[in-house]
Structure formats: C-alpha cells, structure tokens
Amino acid sequence: MQQQGFELRGSFQYVTVAALDGALASARSQIDDDDQGEHADEWMRGFSRRGATLQVAARLPASADRYLAAEVIDVLARTAVGGVVEIQHGGRCVDLFTAKA
C-alpha cells in the first residue's frame, strides 16, 4: 500500500511586495530555528511569487517535518491580507490557514 503524503495548496495576498518579503523572511527565521529545517528547502520550492501574492503548491517529502510546515504556513498567514492555504493528506483537508491581517 502506497503511503500518501501531505500537500500544501493555496495562496496568500499581501499589501505590498515588501510585506511579502517580510513574511518570507519571518518564515525563513522559523525554519532556521528548527532542527528539521534543513529539509524545508525541498518543499518550499513549491512556493512561487507573483507580485504581492504567494502561491503555494508543495508536496512534503517523507523526511519533512509536517509540524514545521504548519508553523511556516501560520507565520505566512499572520501578515497576509487575503487568501487561504490548506494542508491536505489523502485528498482531505487536515489543516486550514486563512489570512489573519
């Protein structure tokens, strides 16, 4: 039986590109402070920018810390003015992060 992984899907909008830059810097700090942070670069490749919008379409590898991924998404949600990102497992939403600003 194949084990299904976790996926991150959605987007966040920020007031400015500078606000998006600040959110990404805060997320990077969260990763750098974590012992499992070395695996984050792999799944963060699924993050892309378009202006002041951050698109998230990433699959967590088995080696990734899903709790760290949730912390990173939460940090990104704190200053977002719109949008939502889901963490899915087996096609079902297991966590939902909405913009909080």
JOJO-V390954 format. One record per backbone hydrogen bond with DSSP energy under -0.5 kcal/mol. NH is the residue of the N-H (numbers start at 1). CO is the residue of the C=O. Records with the same first field share a line. If there is no record, write none. Layout:
NH=CO  CO
This chain:
6=60
7=88
8=58
9=86
10=56
11=84
12=54
13=82
14=52
20=16
21=17
22=18
23=19
24=20
25=21
26=22
27=23
28=24
29=25
30=26
31=27
32=28
33=29
34=31
37=34
39=36
40=37
41=37
42=39
43=39
44=40
45=41  42
46=43
47=44
48=55
50=53
53=50
54=12
55=48  53
56=10
57=46
58=8
60=6
61=59
64=61
66=64
69=65
70=66
71=67
72=68
73=69
74=70
75=71
76=72
77=73
78=74
79=75
80=77
81=13
82=13
84=11
85=97
86=9
87=95
88=7  86
89=92
90=5
92=89
94=87
95=87
97=85
98=96
99=83
100=77
101=77  80
